[in-house]
Amino acid sequence: MPARSFPMWYGLLLKIEYHDKIWFNKELTLDALNPLLPGTMGEYLGIEWTELGDNYLKAKMPVDNRTKQPYGLLHGGASCALAETIGSVASAMVVDYTKFACVGFEINANHVRSAREGFVFGEAYPLHIGSNTHVWDIKIYDEMKKLVCASRLTVAVIPTKESFRQPSL
């Protein structure tokens, strides 16, 4: 029987699996991520880290007055903020952060279900980890484990500049 061939795009449907720890610091823990939230949008929105695996990062965010739109539903922008927070921090943990910064330059989000209360839970898995770019697949679920948002974040990996260490003007 001849080998079966698949269209080129078929590989995009499959989640690329990284079996080894992808983190630059192989001893990375959730506690090491906590100092990254104070004074950021993540802190304001109530984002909390929940799980760190060998190749993924998870966080949760409340659905409350900070994250709802006027109809009482989770705001799509809040979902994007959760997705970009998880993906950007995951990228920063993959590289030597003393030499490189990871900044989002494209995010896509499909809002497939609403949430009105409780928490939503985001999980980021890498689709591509290159020397100049990272691509993350981020899914956000409600408390019933139903998909709320499917997002893809592309992150640029750039050399760290001294200006990144200065307070914003």
C-alpha positions as CSV (number, residue, x, y, z in Angstrom):
1,M,0.0,0.0,0.0
2,P,1.5,3.4,-0.9
3,A,2.3,5.9,1.8
4,R,-0.6,8.3,2.5
5,S,0.1,11.9,1.7
6,F,-1.6,14.8,3.4
7,P,-2.0,18.4,2.2
8,M,0.7,20.8,3.6
9,W,-1.9,22.6,5.8
10,Y,-2.8,19.4,7.6
11,G,0.2,19.7,9.9
12,L,-1.1,23.1,11.1
13,L,-4.2,21.3,12.6
14,L,-2.0,19.0,14.8
15,K,-0.6,20.4,18.0
16,I,3.2,20.2,17.9
17,E,4.5,18.4,20.9
18,Y,7.6,19.4,22.8
19,H,8.4,16.5,25.1
20,D,11.3,18.1,27.0
21,K,11.1,21.1,29.3
22,I,11.0,24.1,27.0
23,W,11.9,26.6,29.8
24,F,15.3,28.3,29.8
25,N,15.5,27.7,33.5
26,K,14.9,24.0,33.9
27,E,14.0,24.6,37.6
28,L,11.3,27.2,36.8
29,T,8.4,27.2,39.3
30,L,5.1,29.1,39.5
31,D,6.4,31.1,42.4
32,A,9.1,32.6,40.1
33,L,6.3,34.0,37.8
34,N,4.5,35.8,40.6
35,P,6.8,38.9,40.6
36,L,5.9,39.5,36.9
37,L,2.3,40.6,37.6
38,P,2.4,43.5,40.1
39,G,1.9,46.8,38.4
40,T,0.7,45.3,35.1
41,M,-2.6,44.8,33.3
42,G,-2.5,41.2,34.5
43,E,-2.6,42.3,38.1
44,Y,-5.4,44.7,37.5
45,L,-7.5,42.0,35.7
46,G,-6.9,39.6,38.6
47,I,-4.9,37.1,36.5
48,E,-3.3,34.3,38.6
49,W,-0.9,31.6,37.5
50,T,-2.3,28.1,38.1
51,E,0.0,25.5,36.5
52,L,3.4,25.2,34.9
53,G,4.2,22.0,32.9
54,D,7.1,21.0,30.9
55,N,5.7,22.6,27.8
56,Y,2.7,24.7,28.9
57,L,1.6,27.5,31.2
58,K,-1.9,28.0,32.7
59,A,-3.6,30.9,34.4
60,K,-7.0,32.0,35.5
61,M,-8.9,35.3,35.4
62,P,-12.1,36.3,37.2
63,V,-15.2,37.3,35.2
64,D,-16.1,40.4,37.1
65,N,-16.6,44.2,36.8
66,R,-12.9,44.5,35.5
67,T,-13.4,42.0,32.7
68,K,-17.0,42.3,31.6
69,Q,-18.5,44.4,28.8
70,P,-21.8,46.4,29.2
71,Y,-23.9,43.4,28.4
72,G,-22.6,41.5,31.4
73,L,-20.5,39.2,29.3
74,L,-16.7,38.5,29.4
75,H,-15.2,41.3,27.2
76,G,-13.3,40.0,24.2
77,G,-10.5,42.3,25.0
78,A,-10.1,40.8,28.4
79,S,-9.8,37.3,26.8
80,C,-7.1,38.7,24.5
81,A,-5.3,40.3,27.5
82,L,-5.4,36.9,29.3
83,A,-4.1,35.1,26.2
84,E,-1.3,37.6,25.5
85,T,-0.3,37.6,29.2
86,I,0.1,33.9,29.3
87,G,1.8,33.6,25.9
88,S,4.1,36.5,26.4
89,V,5.2,35.3,29.8
90,A,5.7,31.8,28.5
91,S,7.9,33.1,25.7
92,A,9.9,35.1,28.1
93,M,10.5,32.0,30.1
94,V,11.8,30.1,27.1
95,V,14.7,32.5,26.4
96,D,17.5,34.0,28.5
97,Y,15.6,37.1,29.6
98,T,18.9,38.9,30.4
99,K,19.7,38.9,26.7
100,F,16.2,38.8,25.0
101,A,12.8,40.3,25.4
102,C,9.6,38.7,24.0
103,V,7.0,41.1,22.7
104,G,3.7,40.2,21.1
105,F,3.2,41.4,17.5
106,E,0.1,39.6,16.4
107,I,-2.8,38.1,18.2
108,N,-5.9,36.4,16.8
109,A,-8.9,35.4,18.9
110,N,-12.1,33.6,18.1
111,H,-14.7,34.2,20.8
112,V,-16.9,31.1,20.6
113,R,-18.9,31.2,23.9
114,S,-19.6,33.8,26.5
115,A,-18.9,33.7,30.2
116,R,-20.9,35.8,32.8
117,E,-19.4,34.9,36.1
118,G,-16.8,32.9,38.0
119,F,-13.4,32.4,36.3
120,V,-12.0,31.6,32.9
121,F,-8.9,29.4,32.6
122,G,-6.3,29.9,29.9
123,E,-3.6,27.5,28.8
124,A,-0.8,28.2,26.3
125,Y,1.1,25.5,24.3
126,P,3.9,26.3,21.8
127,L,3.2,25.7,18.2
128,H,6.6,27.1,17.1
129,I,9.7,28.1,19.2
130,G,12.3,29.7,16.9
131,S,15.2,32.0,17.5
132,N,13.3,35.1,16.3
133,T,9.6,34.2,16.8
134,H,7.4,32.0,19.0
135,V,3.8,31.0,18.2
136,W,1.5,30.0,21.0
137,D,-1.9,28.2,20.8
138,I,-3.9,29.6,23.7
139,K,-7.3,28.2,24.7
140,I,-9.6,29.8,27.3
141,Y,-12.3,27.7,29.0
142,D,-15.0,28.4,31.5
143,E,-15.6,26.6,34.7
144,M,-17.5,23.9,32.9
145,K,-14.5,23.3,30.7
146,K,-16.3,24.7,27.7
147,L,-14.2,26.6,25.1
148,V,-14.7,30.3,25.4
149,C,-11.9,31.6,23.2
150,A,-9.3,30.1,20.9
151,S,-6.3,32.4,20.3
152,R,-3.0,32.3,18.5
153,L,-0.2,34.7,19.6
154,T,2.9,35.4,17.6
155,V,5.8,36.8,19.7
156,A,8.9,38.5,18.5
157,V,12.2,37.6,20.3
158,I,14.4,40.7,20.2
159,P,17.7,41.6,21.9
160,T,17.1,43.3,25.3
161,K,17.7,47.1,25.2
162,E,18.7,49.2,28.2
163,S,15.6,51.2,27.7
164,F,13.4,48.2,28.6
165,R,14.8,48.5,32.1
166,Q,13.8,52.1,32.5
167,P,10.4,53.2,33.9
168,S,7.8,54.2,31.3
169,L,7.6,57.9,30.6
